[in-house]
Amino acid sequence: MTALICGSYAFDQIMVFPDRFKNHILPEKVHMLNVSFLVPEMRREFGGTAGNIAYNLNLLGGDGLPMATIGTDFTPYREWMERCGVTTTHLHEVEESYTAQAFITTDMDDNQITAFHPGAMNSSHLNNVADATGISLGIVSPDGREGMIEHATQFAEADIPFVFDPGQGLPMFGKEDLLQFIDQATWIAVNDYESALMQERTGLGVAEIAEGVDAMVVTLGGKGSVIYTGGHRIDIPAVPMEHAVDPTGCGDAFRAGLLFGLMNQMGWRTTGQIASLMGAIKIGTHGTQNHHFTTDQFKEHYHAAFGEDF
């Protein structure tokens, strides 16, 4: 089975602030905020939702086909993807545009402040799901607003099941948009904050949203995740890691695990556990695409974490 991954490619400038934001932001002065953080550590990484999900799905042995718009500065990223065995067939270069750029500052509590330049991502609607052949399922992850709306509609019209993963793009959508996504999607994947925002904007409770899809997955950070499906709730534990180094990209690694389970028609508990382990492995490494493992190593980690095989 092949998954079409609609989302973004981005260069991530990741900076680490060796303190806590809360020590430097005065609550009574947030209306006139003017702060500067000294960040002695900085890295430039490959990122973006489509790139990260494709990278992680490839590690698991899944067949992922990313679809995204990129800028004229994309060459080193393309070379990296091809070295990793990820296809770049459906990446559309937009003239006179930069590839999306994220500037992420993380403090010692793993809080993050991010500035994001969308660049070529704003032209994601130039891609069409119908341009990809042999697709079994898909995912609509954070991307340009128009592109996310069109790709969800294109998946639905082609009768291709897909995951709606709004992520940081959720604030772009109002009630009617979200109700349409819920109606079109087969599955929804959000974190706990996004779940709360979706409930607030739609006026629906989490159980009501879950009734509109085959399953709704809500991640809870260090507390694991919850899968609502068929009127039932499945609690998935987090996998403890000795060293939590960098949370950036953990959500994308988790979603690659979801896709892998769906592509292989695994049960929801097994699928959730694979996704949980993927997020845990990612958090132990700086950057979003610097972790590595073989299939045998992953299966060993899985057995150690859950006391069973898949």
C-alpha positions as CSV (number, residue, x, y, z in Angstrom):
1,M,0.0,0.0,0.0
2,T,1.2,3.5,-0.7
3,A,0.3,6.6,1.3
4,L,0.2,10.1,-0.3
5,I,1.5,12.6,2.2
6,C,0.2,16.1,1.6
7,G,2.1,18.6,3.7
8,S,5.0,20.9,3.8
9,Y,8.8,20.9,3.4
10,A,10.7,23.3,5.4
11,F,14.2,24.3,6.7
12,D,14.1,24.4,10.5
13,Q,16.5,26.8,12.3
14,I,16.4,25.3,15.8
15,M,17.8,27.3,18.7
16,V,18.1,26.3,22.3
17,F,17.5,28.9,25.1
18,P,19.4,27.6,28.2
19,D,16.8,29.0,30.6
20,R,13.0,29.2,30.9
21,F,10.9,31.7,29.0
22,K,8.7,32.2,32.1
23,N,11.7,33.7,33.9
24,H,11.9,36.5,31.3
25,I,8.3,37.3,30.4
26,L,6.4,39.4,32.9
27,P,2.7,38.5,32.9
28,E,1.7,42.1,33.5
29,K,3.7,43.3,30.5
30,V,2.5,40.9,27.8
31,H,0.6,43.7,26.1
32,M,3.9,45.4,25.3
33,L,6.1,42.4,24.9
34,N,9.7,43.1,23.8
35,V,12.1,40.3,24.8
36,S,15.4,39.0,23.4
37,F,16.7,35.5,24.1
38,L,20.4,34.7,23.8
39,V,20.6,31.3,22.0
40,P,24.2,30.1,22.0
41,E,23.2,26.8,20.3
42,M,21.6,26.7,16.8
43,R,21.2,24.1,14.1
44,R,19.8,24.1,10.6
45,E,17.7,21.0,10.0
46,F,15.5,19.5,7.4
47,G,11.8,19.6,8.4
48,G,8.3,20.2,7.4
49,T,5.4,17.9,7.9
50,A,5.6,16.0,4.6
51,G,9.3,15.6,4.8
52,N,9.3,14.4,8.4
53,I,6.4,12.0,8.0
54,A,7.9,10.6,4.8
55,Y,11.3,10.1,6.5
56,N,9.8,8.3,9.5
57,L,7.5,6.1,7.4
58,N,10.5,5.1,5.2
59,L,12.4,4.1,8.4
60,L,9.5,1.8,9.2
61,G,9.6,0.3,5.8
62,G,6.3,1.9,4.6
63,D,5.8,3.3,1.1
64,G,5.2,7.0,1.4
65,L,4.8,9.5,-1.4
66,P,5.2,13.1,-0.3
67,M,3.4,15.9,-2.2
68,A,4.4,19.5,-1.5
69,T,5.5,22.8,-3.0
70,I,9.1,23.8,-2.6
71,G,11.3,26.8,-3.3
72,T,14.3,27.4,-5.5
73,D,16.6,26.8,-2.5
74,F,15.5,23.2,-2.1
75,T,18.5,21.3,-3.7
76,P,20.3,20.1,-0.5
77,Y,17.0,18.9,1.0
78,R,16.1,17.0,-2.3
79,E,19.5,15.3,-2.2
80,W,19.0,14.3,1.4
81,M,15.5,12.8,0.6
82,E,16.9,10.9,-2.3
83,R,19.8,9.5,-0.2
84,C,17.2,8.3,2.3
85,G,15.2,6.6,-0.4
86,V,12.2,9.0,-0.3
87,T,10.7,9.8,-3.7
88,T,10.6,13.5,-4.8
89,T,8.4,13.0,-7.8
90,H,5.5,15.1,-6.6
91,L,7.4,18.1,-5.2
92,H,6.4,21.2,-7.2
93,E,9.0,24.0,-7.3
94,V,7.6,27.5,-7.1
95,E,9.6,30.2,-8.9
96,E,11.0,33.1,-6.9
97,S,10.0,31.5,-3.6
98,Y,11.9,30.2,-0.7
99,T,11.1,26.8,0.7
100,A,9.2,27.3,4.0
101,Q,11.4,28.3,6.9
102,A,10.7,27.7,10.6
103,F,12.7,29.5,13.3
104,I,12.2,27.6,16.5
105,T,13.4,28.5,20.0
106,T,13.1,25.8,22.7
107,D,13.6,26.5,26.5
108,M,14.6,24.1,29.3
109,D,11.0,23.2,29.9
110,D,10.5,22.2,26.2
111,N,8.3,25.2,25.6
112,Q,8.7,26.5,22.1
113,I,8.4,29.9,20.4
114,T,8.3,29.6,16.6
115,A,8.3,32.1,13.7
116,F,7.3,30.6,10.4
117,H,7.7,31.9,6.8
118,P,5.5,29.8,4.6
119,G,7.1,30.7,1.3
120,A,6.3,28.1,-1.4
121,M,4.0,26.3,1.0
122,N,1.3,29.0,0.2
123,S,1.1,27.6,-3.3
124,S,0.4,24.0,-2.2
125,H,-3.0,24.2,-4.0
126,L,-1.0,23.9,-7.3
127,N,-0.6,20.1,-6.4
128,N,-3.5,17.8,-7.1
129,V,-4.1,14.4,-5.5
130,A,-5.1,13.0,-8.9
131,D,-1.6,13.5,-10.1
132,A,-0.4,10.6,-7.9
133,T,-1.3,7.1,-9.0
134,G,-1.6,3.8,-7.0
135,I,-2.6,5.6,-3.7
136,S,-4.3,3.5,-1.0
137,L,-4.7,6.1,1.6
138,G,-3.4,9.6,2.4
139,I,-2.9,12.3,5.0
140,V,-3.6,16.0,4.9
141,S,-1.1,17.6,7.3
142,P,-0.3,21.3,7.9
143,D,0.2,23.1,4.7
144,G,-1.1,26.1,2.9
145,R,-4.8,26.8,3.8
146,E,-6.2,26.5,0.3
147,G,-4.1,23.4,-0.4
148,M,-5.4,21.6,2.7
149,I,-9.0,22.3,1.8
150,E,-8.5,21.2,-1.8
151,H,-6.5,18.1,-1.0
152,A,-9.1,16.9,1.5
153,T,-11.8,17.4,-1.1
154,Q,-9.8,15.6,-3.7
155,F,-9.2,12.6,-1.5
156,A,-12.9,12.5,-0.6
157,E,-14.0,12.8,-4.3
158,A,-11.5,10.0,-5.3
159,D,-12.8,7.8,-2.4
160,I,-9.3,7.6,-0.9
161,P,-9.4,7.3,2.9
162,F,-7.2,9.9,4.6
163,V,-6.1,11.3,8.0
164,F,-6.9,14.9,8.7
165,D,-3.9,16.2,10.7
166,P,-4.4,20.0,11.1
167,G,-1.6,20.6,13.5
168,Q,-0.4,24.1,13.8
169,G,-2.6,25.0,10.8
170,L,-5.8,24.5,12.8
171,P,-6.2,28.2,13.7
172,M,-6.6,29.0,10.0
173,F,-10.0,27.2,9.9
174,G,-13.4,28.3,11.2
175,K,-16.4,26.2,12.1
176,E,-17.7,25.4,8.6
177,D,-14.2,24.5,7.4
178,L,-13.7,22.1,10.3
179,L,-17.1,20.5,10.0
180,Q,-16.3,19.8,6.3
181,F,-12.9,18.3,7.2
182,I,-14.6,16.0,9.7
183,D,-17.2,15.0,7.2
184,Q,-14.6,14.2,4.5
185,A,-11.9,12.6,6.6
186,T,-11.6,8.9,7.6
187,W,-9.4,9.5,10.6
188,I,-8.4,12.6,12.6
189,A,-5.1,13.1,14.5
190,V,-4.6,16.0,16.8
191,N,-2.8,16.8,20.1
192,D,-4.7,17.7,23.2
193,Y,-4.6,21.5,22.6
194,E,-5.8,21.0,19.0
195,S,-8.5,18.8,20.2
196,A,-9.8,21.4,22.6
197,L,-9.6,24.1,19.9
198,M,-11.5,22.0,17.4
199,Q,-14.2,21.3,20.0
200,E,-14.4,25.0,20.8
201,R,-14.7,26.1,17.2
202,T,-17.1,23.4,16.1
203,G,-19.3,23.3,19.2
204,L,-18.9,19.5,19.2
205,G,-17.5,17.3,22.0
206,V,-14.7,14.9,21.4
207,A,-17.1,12.0,21.3
208,E,-19.3,13.8,18.8
209,I,-16.3,14.5,16.5
210,A,-15.1,10.9,16.8
211,E,-18.6,9.7,15.7
212,G,-18.0,11.5,12.4
213,V,-14.9,9.5,11.5
214,D,-13.6,5.9,11.9
215,A,-11.2,7.0,14.6
216,M,-10.0,10.2,16.4
217,V,-6.5,10.1,17.8
218,V,-5.5,12.6,20.5
219,T,-1.9,12.8,21.7
220,L,-1.2,13.8,25.3
221,G,2.6,14.4,25.3
222,G,4.3,12.5,28.1
223,K,0.9,11.0,29.1
224,G,0.6,9.0,26.0
225,S,-2.4,9.2,23.6
226,V,-6.1,8.2,23.3
227,I,-7.9,6.7,20.4
228,Y,-11.6,7.1,20.1
229,T,-13.1,4.6,17.7
230,G,-16.5,2.8,17.4
231,G,-17.8,4.3,20.6
232,H,-14.8,3.0,22.6
233,R,-11.7,4.7,24.1
234,I,-8.3,3.0,23.8
235,D,-5.5,4.5,26.0
236,I,-2.0,4.2,24.6
237,P,0.9,4.6,27.1
238,A,3.8,6.8,26.4
239,V,7.2,5.0,26.0
240,P,9.6,6.3,28.7
241,M,12.9,7.6,27.3
242,E,16.0,8.1,29.4
243,H,16.9,11.3,27.7
244,A,14.3,13.6,26.2
245,V,16.5,15.8,23.9
246,D,14.2,17.6,21.4
247,P,10.4,17.4,21.0
248,T,10.5,19.0,17.5
249,G,9.0,16.5,15.0
250,C,7.7,14.0,17.5
251,G,4.1,14.5,16.3
252,D,5.2,13.8,12.7
253,A,7.0,10.6,13.8
254,F,3.9,9.6,15.6
255,R,1.7,10.1,12.5
256,A,4.1,8.0,10.4
257,G,3.5,5.3,12.9
258,L,-0.3,5.7,12.5
259,L,0.0,5.5,8.7
260,F,2.2,2.4,9.0
261,G,-0.4,0.7,11.1
262,L,-3.2,1.7,8.8
263,M,-1.3,0.6,5.7
264,N,-0.7,-2.8,7.2
265,Q,-4.3,-3.1,8.6
266,M,-3.2,-3.5,12.2
267,G,-5.5,-3.1,15.1
268,W,-5.8,0.2,16.8
269,R,-3.9,-0.7,19.9
270,T,-0.9,-2.0,17.9
271,T,-1.1,1.0,15.6
272,G,-1.1,3.4,18.6
273,Q,1.8,1.6,20.2
274,I,3.9,1.8,17.1
275,A,3.1,5.5,16.8
276,S,3.9,6.0,20.5
277,L,7.3,4.3,20.1
278,M,8.1,6.4,17.0
279,G,7.5,9.6,19.0
280,A,9.7,8.3,21.8
281,I,12.5,7.4,19.5
282,K,12.4,10.8,17.9
283,I,12.5,12.8,21.1
284,G,15.9,11.2,22.0
285,T,17.6,13.0,19.0
286,H,18.1,16.6,18.0
287,G,16.3,17.6,14.8
288,T,13.5,15.9,13.0
289,Q,15.4,13.5,10.7
290,N,18.5,12.5,12.5
291,H,17.3,9.3,14.2
292,H,17.9,5.9,12.6
293,F,17.0,2.3,13.2
294,T,16.6,-1.0,11.4
295,T,13.4,-2.9,11.2
296,D,14.9,-5.5,13.6
297,Q,15.9,-2.8,16.1
298,F,12.5,-1.3,16.0
299,K,10.8,-4.6,16.7
300,E,13.2,-5.1,19.6
301,H,12.3,-1.7,21.0
302,Y,8.6,-2.5,20.6
303,H,8.9,-5.8,22.4
304,A,10.8,-4.1,25.3
305,A,8.3,-1.3,25.6
306,F,5.0,-3.4,25.3
307,G,6.0,-7.0,26.1
308,E,4.7,-8.2,22.8
309,D,5.5,-8.4,19.1
310,F,3.6,-7.1,16.1
